[in-house]
Amino acid sequence: MPDSSIRFLVVDDVAENITALDALLQRDGLIVDHAHSAAEALELMLVHDYALAFLDVQMPGTDGYELAELMRSTERTRPIPIIFVTAADRDETRRFRGYEAGAVDYIVKPIDPLILKSKAEVFFRIGRQAKDLQRQRDEMRRIALDRDRAADLLRAHTDNSPLAFVTLNDDLTVADWSQGAERMFGWPANSLLGRPATENGWLDAAQADTMRGWLAVDNSTARHSGEMPLSHTARGPIPCEVYGSILGNGGRRTLSLQILDIGERKQAEEVRSLLIRELNHRIKNTLANVQAIARQGLRRAQSLDDFRKGFSGRLQALSRAHSILSDSTWSSAPLDQLIDDQIRAGTLDGERLHRDGPAVELAPETMLRMALALHELGTNAGKYGALSVPGGAVHLSWTLAGTGITLVWRETGGPPVAPPQGHGFGSDLIAAVAGGEDGSVSVDWRPEGVEWTIRLADGVTAITAVPASSEVMVIPAPAAVQTGLAGQNILVVEDEPLVALDIQAELQDAGAKNVTMARSVEAALAAVVTERFNLALLDGNLKGEPVDPVAVVLRKEGIPFCFVSGYGREHLPADFADTPLIQKPFRPDVLRRTLADLLRSASRCAAE
């Protein structure tokens, strides 16, 4: 806080004179400084601001008159009032010289205390008023700076905000139009300022009535809001959220509007609603397909084991097709990718499959139907046809016709073929899912090898830029695998009860001694601490909670484990990229083979 005291300066070469003046001048709020020479006085004047200076006329060296002249020659000391103190007679010549040097008055020694105090009081009050004025000036300057800073900050916020800020007078003329409003609506400020907001069509009649209703509310603290379409100069009405505040009391009122463009949000809501409907539709269609496959498989199966194998394989084919479509955001996917997937799964033998056809993409529904068709064709070829003997081969070719495709599956080198006595479920499934209403399926049971022709009317598009072909890993379907699970203690970390029950049953059928179930990260960590396990199966996500802590503990304890998840590798813990992954829905043979590999690997590590 600045010093509010008033300062006087007494300049006299006689210490007693200074002491006497100091005693007479003392009062609250006054500081009296002393100088014994002109040089010392000038130094003090450069440091402090003085409301009055008492100068002794007779001083050795530079006298009072000369000091006064020096003070008047310097900008800083020129405004200081001077009262001369003299013991000399009242000489008019001396008096005029003093006034010429800038004196405002004389005091003659011996000093009359009343005269001194009355004269000093005048300059004390003048000094106090000057201090007050200076303080008020500084305060006003600070307020002005704060106001300008606040105005600049507010303008920066309004101009750079994603909101549009608009001020309307009580007659709905535009009083302010921010740069955000220019960006949002395309109207430049100079085309609207001072004009009615309805003139250029920014507000329509109904919206203007709404604004008048807000202005009519006799409550300055009222806050108004609503959704309304406001006009864009080029795009027409755009959906907006509008928030209004009333400014001004008693006199002219204004309406301050803050406007948010919610076009993208509305579009996102529409897309979300569409996606939810589409997801609901796809899930129900998928469940209906699974239900149909289960019912028809049960109706046609020779035994429960025959049904289990057939149903599991078809379910796997659907699951892998879903994964392919998910990678392409359910837009479309290449036919070659679907064929490669059948090879990876072991349904087709990549070394004995000969394919020929243009690069094409299949729409989602077409992809799912074709996945089941190729699965059935490959499974039948492996059981009874060309892929059931070492020298057999499959020739798969297709041609594009508009938005449709004709696909030919021809087998050679297999056992002699004769037409079946009846229709199996696999043949009916091929005809149903590949043909349907918009295509046709025909089969030629030639002795040298069966030939299927599948024609689809639409759902197929040509790929103009052919992607680089990826290396296809061929996984042969093994014979019965000895898992060696007899006597093993296995931890299953899975939050879906039905899936956990299915895994438990498969492990028990494979000879596992004890299967411990854990449905949360906390339960899994507690089980690892309290029990000893030979193996563990770990879901990729437990009720939204990452499984990384469980994987870390399993690795630390040396317990071999694999992931069993519906997620792809990219959604599993990044530090465990080398951990085996079994995709849901899983195949029992893949589950047993993976566990056998884990046990063999653990045994080798223990031996080393």
N, C-alpha and C positions, 0 to 999 in steps of 0.2 A: 504494500500500500504506500503511495507517495507521501512524503513528509508534508504535513499541513501547517507546520509552525511558520511564523513570520520572522524574518531576519533583518536586524539593523546592524550597521557597521559604524564603529566609533574609531576615528583616526586622530591620534594625538601623540606627540613625542613625550609627554609628561604622564607618567603612570598614575599619579594621583588624580589628574583630570579624568583619565579613563575610568578609574574606580568610582569617582563621584558620579559621572554620567551613567555608568552601569547600574549603580544603586538606584538612581532616580527613574531609570527606564524599566526596571524589572516588573514583569507581569506574566500572567499565564498565557501561553501560546506565543511568547516572544523569545527569540534567541538573539543575544547581543554579542557580536564578534568584535575583537580588538585588533588594531594595527598601530604600530609605533612609528611607521614611516610610510611614505608614498609607495615605495616598492612593495612593502609587505601588504598594503591595502590592495594594490593592483592584483597581486597573486590571489588574495582571497576572493576578489570580484570575479576572477576567472573560474573559480570553483563553485561559488554559491550565488544564488539570486537574492538581491537585497531590495527591500521595500523602501529603505531610507539610509542615507550615509551622512554622518556628522563629521565634518572636516575642520580641524584646527587650522586657522589661517596662518599662524606663525609656527613654521616647523623648519628645522635646519635642512639644508639641501633643497629638496623640492617642497615648496610651501603648499598651502591649501589651494590657492588659486591655480597654480601650475598643475596640481593633481586633478582639479576639476576639468581643466582644459584637456588633459590626457584622457580623462574618462569620456568626455564628449567626442573625442576623435576615434573612439573604438565602438563598433556596433553593439557588442555585448553589454558594455557599461553605460552606453549613452542614455538609456531610459531611467537610470537610477536617480531619484530626487536627491538634492544636496541641500543641507542646511549648514552654513558656516558658523563656527564657534570662534569668537574673537574677544580679546580683552582690550583691544584698542578703542580709541574714541570713535564716535560715529562720524566717520569721514565719508563725505558723499562720493569722493573719488574712489575710495576703496569699495563702497557699496555698489557703485555702478560696475566696477571691475568684477565684483562677485556675481552680479546678475548676468553680466556678459559671459562669464565662465559657466553659467548654467545653474546658479543657485536659485532655490525657491524661497529661501528665507535666511535671516540672520538671528543668532542668539548671542547676546553680549554677556560676558562674564562680569561679575559673579552671576551665576545662572539662577533665574527665578524658577523654582520647581513647578509651580502651576503652569507658567508659560511653556516650559519644556514638555510637561505631560500633555497639555492640550494640543500642542503642535504634533507631538509624537502619536497621539491618539488618532489624529486625522489620517496620518500615513499608515498607521496600523490597520485601520478599517479599510483604507484603499487597498493595502496589500492583501487583507483577508478577502475582499471582494474579487481582487484579481486572481487569487488562488481558487476561489469558488468558481469564477468564470472559466478558468483554465481546466478545473476538474469537470465542469459541465461540458466544456468543449471536447475534452478527451472522452467523456462518457458518450456524448453524441456521436463522436467519430467512431468509437468502438461499436455503438449500436448500428451505425450506418454500415460499417464493415461487416458486422454479423448479418445485418439484413441483406446486404449484397451477396454475401457468401451463401446465405440460406436460399436466396432467389436463384443464384447460379446453380446451387445443388439441386433445387427443385426443378429447374429447367433442364438440367442434365438428366435427372431421373425421368422426367416426362418425355424428353426427346428420345432417350435411349431405351425406355421401357417397352416391353412387348404390349403393354396396354396403350390404348388411345385415350388421351385426356382432352375433353371438350368442355367448354363453359358456355352456357346459354343464358342470356338475359331473360327477364320475366316475360318478354314478348317473343321469346324463342329465336331471337337473333343470335348469331354466333359471335361470342366475345373472345374466345380463345380456341385455337386449333393446333394441337401439338404436332411435332414431326412424326410421332407414333401414329397419330390420326391420318397424316398424309400417307404414311406407308400402308396403313391398314385399309384405307378406303380409296386411295388414289386421287383424292381431291386436294389440290394445293390450297394452302391457307388463304392466299389472296383472293381465291374465287368464292370463299364462304364468309370471311370475317366481315362483320357489320351487316350481313344479309340474313333473312329468315332461313332457318335450317330446312324448311320445306321447299325453298325456291328452286334448288337444283335437284330435288328429289332424294336428298340424303335421308330425310324423315318423310314418311307418308302421313296421311291425315290421322290414321288411328294411333300411330306412334306419337304424333304431336299432341293428341288428346291425352295420352298417358303422361307425357312430360308436363302438360299444364296441370294435370291432377296432382303430380308430385309437388309442383310449385304452390299449389293452393293449400297444401297442408300447413297449418299455422303452428309449426314446431320446428325450430332450427336444428334440433338434435335428431330429427327423424332421418332414417336411412331407407332408401328405396332401392329395389333391385328387380330385375326381370330379364327374360330372354326375348329377343326380338330380332328380326332380320333388318339390317341396315344396308343401305345401298352402296355398292362399290361402283366407281365411275366406269369400269370396264366389265366387271364380272356380274353385275347386278346384285341382288340382295345376298348378303352373307350372314349366317347365324352368329349372333353375338349375345354375350352376357353383359348387361348394363347395370352399373351401380351409381346411384345418384345421391348427392348431399346438397342441402340448401345452405347457401351462404348469405349473410346479411339479415339484420333485424330492423323492423320499423321502416326503414327506407326501401330502396329498390333491392329486390332479392335476385340472386342468380342461382343457377342450377349447375353444380359441378358433376360431370359425368366421367366415370372410369369404365372403359369398354374393353372387353376381351373377345377376340375372335375365337369362336369355339368350333369353327368348321372342321379342323383336323380331329378334334375330339368327337364330334358328331359322326364323322366318317369312321373313326376308330370304333365307336360304339356299334355302328352298323356292321362293320367288318367282324367285330367280336360276336355280335348276334348271329351273323351269317356263319361264322366258323363254329359257333356252338351248335347251331342247327345242323351244319354239315357233319360235325363230329358225332352228334347224336344219331344222325342218319347212318353214318358209316359204322358206328359201333353196333347199332341194331341190325344193320345188314350183315355185318360180320358174325354176330351172334346167331342170326337166322341161318347163315351158311353153315356155321359150326353145328347148329342143331340139326339141319338137314343132313349133313355128312354123318353125324352120329346116328340118326334114325335109320337112314338108308344103309349105313354100314352094319348096324345091328341086324337089320332085316335080311341082308344078303350074306353076312359072315357065316362061315362054316363052324367057327368056334370062337370063344372069347379071346383066345390068344391071337387068332386071325384078325378079329376086330381091333384089338389093341394095337397091333402093328400097323394095320391100314389106317386107323384113325389118327394115330400119332404122326405118321408120315405126312398125311394130308394137312394136319394142323401145323406141322413144321413148315410145309410149303407155303401156307398162308402167312405164317409168321415172317418168314424170310422175305416174301413179297412186300409185306407191310414195312419191313426195315428198309428195303430198297426205295419204296415210295417216300418214306419219312426223310431219307437223305436228300431227296429231290423236292422236299416240301410239298409232296402230294400233287405235283403238277403233271409230270410224266417221267418215264424212265426208259432207257434203251432195252430193246429185246436181247441184245448180246449180254447185257448185265444180268438179266434173268437166267439166261442159259449158263453163264459162268457160275451163278449161284447154285444151280442144280449140280454142276460139276463139283463145286466145293463141298456140297452136302453129301456127295457120293451117290446121288441118284443116277447121274450119267457118268460115263467113263470118257474123260477128255481125250484120251489117246485113241479111242475108237469112235469118236463123234466127228463127223465131217459136216460142217455147216457152210452154207453159201446163200448170201442174200444181202440186200442193201442195208445200210445203217438206218434203223427206224426207232421211233419212240412209241411207247404204248401209254394210252390214257390210264388213269388209276383203275377203273373198273375192268378194263381190258387186261391190264397187268395181272390183277388177282385171278381172273378167269384163266388166263394163259398159264399162270404159275401152277394151278391145279391140273390143267391139261398136260403140261410137260412132266409134272410129277407122276401122273398116272401112266403116261407113255413110257417114261424111264423105268418106273417100277415094274410094269408088265414086261418090258424088254429084258430086265434083269432076272425076272422069275421064269419066263417062258420063251422069250424071244431071242434076238440076236446077241444081247449082252449076257445071256446065260451060258454061253460057250466061248472058249478063248478066241476063235477066229471070227466072231460076228462083229458087225459094225452097224452104225446108224448114220443115215444121210438125212440131214435136216436142211431144207432149202425153203426160201420164201420169196415172193415177189409182191411189189407194192402196186396197188391199183387205186389211185385217188386217195381217199382217206381209209381205204380198206387194205386187207392183206390176204394172200393165199399162202398157207404154210403146208408143206408136204413133209411127212415123217415116213422114211422108207428104211426098212431093215433088210440087211443082207448077211449071208454067211451063218445064219442061225439054224436051229432045228427046222425040219419040214413043218409047214404051217397048214392047218386045216381050219375051216370056219368053226367057231365054237357052237356047241349044241344050244346054248342059251346066252342071254346077255348078262354079263357080270356087272357089278356095281361100277367097276373102273371104266368099262366101256360106256355105260350110261352117263357117268360123270363127265367123261370127255365130251360126249355129245351135248350134254346140258350146259356145261360152263363155257365151252369154246364155241358152241353154235348159238343157242338161244334164238331170239326172234330176229336178230340182225345178222345172221350168218348161217352157214351150213357145214355139216361134217359128213364125210363119207369115208368108208374103209374098204380096202380090197385085200381079201385074205388069199394072197398069192402063195403058192407052195414055197417059193424061194425066199419069201419074207413079206410080212404085212406092210401095207402102205396106207397111211392115214392122210386125208386131205382136209384141212380146216380152213374155212373161208370166213373172214370177218368183214362186215360192210363198212365199219367206221372205227374210230378210236385209235387210229394209227397215223403217224406223220413221219415224213422223211427227215433225217438229220443232215443238215447241209454241211456242217463242219464235224467231221468224224473225230471223236476223242481218241487219244492214244490208248491202245488196248493194254489192259493191265494183265499181269501175270496171273494165271489161274492155278491155284494149288489143288491138285487132285487128291482127294481123301478116299482111299478104297474102303469099302464097307467090310470090316473085319468079321471073322467068324467069332464064335463065343469067346469073350475075354475073361480070363481068370483074374478077378479083381483082388483076390486075397484079402477080402474084408472080414473073413471069419475071425472073431475075437477082437475086432477093432472097436475103439471108442471114438465116436464121431460127434462133433459139434455142428449143428445146423442153425445158422443165424438167418432167420426169415420172418418177416412181419405179416405175411399173408397166411392165415391158418390153413386154407385148403392146399396151397402150394407146399407149405411145410409138411402137411400130412402126406402128400403125394411123395415128396422126397424121402420122408421117413419110411414109407412103405417100400420104396425102391431099395433103400439101403438095407432094410431088414431082410428083404428077399435075397439080396446079394450076400447075406451072411454076417452083417454087422452085429456086434455084441450089444452095444449100448448106443442109442442115438439120443442126444440131449438137445432140446429145442430152446432157442433164445429169440425173443421177439423185439428186443430193444438193444441199443448200444450198452446201456447200463447192465442189463441181464447178461449179455455176452461177456463183458469184461469180468463180471463176478464169477461166471462159470469157468473162465480160463484160470482164474486164481484158485478156485476151490477144487477143480477136477483135472484129471490128466487125459488128454486127447491125442489120438494118433492122426486124425484128419479133421479138417473143418471146411464147411461150405458157407460162404458169406454172400448175403444179398448186397446189391450195389447201393441200396438206400433203404433206411429203416424209418418209415413214417416221416419222411422229409429230412431226417438227420443223417449227415454223412457218416460213413462207416470207417473212415480213416483211422480213428483210435483203435478199433478192433483189429484192423489189418496190421497196424504197427505192433500191437502186443503179440499177435500170432507169430509174426516174423521174429520178434525178440525171443519168444519162447521156443522157437524152432519147430512150430507146428505147421506142416504143409497144408495149404488151403487153396481153394479156387473160388472165383466169383460165380454166382448163379444170379443172373440179372436180365431184366428186360431192356436195360440201357446198353448202348454201344460202349466200346472201349473208351471213347473220348469223354464219357460222363463218369468214369470210375476214377478212384484215387490215382493221381498222376505218378506217384512214387512207386506204383506197383504195376507198371506196364508189362512186366514179364510174367505176371500171375495169370494162370489159365482162366478163360472165361467160358462159361456155359450159358448160352442164350436161352431165355424163356420164350415160349414153352420148350422144355428140354426133351431130348430123346433119351430113353433109358440106356441105350447102348453107348451114346456119347457120354452120359454121366459115368457109367461104369469104366469106360475106357480112360476118361480123364482121371478118375480116382486111382486106377491102376498105374497110370503114368506117374502120379504124385507119389505113390508108395514106392515105386521102383527108384525114382529120383532120390527120395529120402533114404532108401536103403544104401544106394551108392555113396551118398554123402557121409552116411554113418560109417561105411566101410573104409572110406578114405581118411 
